[in-house]
């Protein structure tokens, strides 16, 4: 249970930092998008819908990779 509590606390801390930085609470998709940007370093002025989906896919793979999830194989 302790690890789960720590994860929840870290999630709340992340949300608080993002609220502080961007002025509103981001949803899960926004957080995944930001993770994708961070992981790829991809920062064009305009991003297409397909590129946003690709960035979110990278983020999901990044988030799931420590768990050894079978989904990671597709990434």
N, C-alpha and C positions, 0 to 999 in steps of 0.2 A: 504494500500500500504506500510505503514511503516514496518509492520511485515515482508512482503516479502523482502523489501530492507535489513532488518536486517539479514534475513536468507541468502540472497545472499552474504552479507558481511562476515558472519560467514563461509560460504562455501569457499569463496576465502581465508580467513585466514587459514582454515584447509588445503587447498591445498598448501598454501605457507609454512606452517609448515612441511608438508610431503615432499615437494621439498627440503627444508633445511635439513631435516633428511636423506632422501634417495637419493637425488641427481637428481631426475627426477619427473615430474608430474605424479601422479598415475591416472589410469582410475577409473571409478566408481566401477568396479569389485574388483580392488585392495583395494579400500577404504572399501568396504563391507567385504572383507576378513579380513582386519585389525580389523574392528569392531567386527567381529565374534570371532577372537582370544582374543580380550579384554574382551568380554562378558563371554566367557567360561573359560578363563584361560588355554586353551588347547595349549600346546607348545611342541609337540613331535619333534624329529629330522627330521623325514620324515612324510609327510602328503599325504595320497592317494587322488585321484581325488574325490572320494565320500566324504571324510572328508572335503575337501575344499568346496564342494557344501553344506554340512551340516552347515559349519561355515558361509557361505554366507546366508543361510536360516535363521540362528539365527540372523544375522545382519539385514536382511530385517525385520524380526519380531520386533527387537529392535527399528529400525528406525520408523516403522509404528505404533507401540503401542501407542504413545502419541496422534495420530490422531483418535484413536478409529475405525480404518479401519476394515471392516469385515474379511480381510485377517488374522488379528491377531488371530482370533478364531482357525485357522488351526495351529498356532504355538505352 
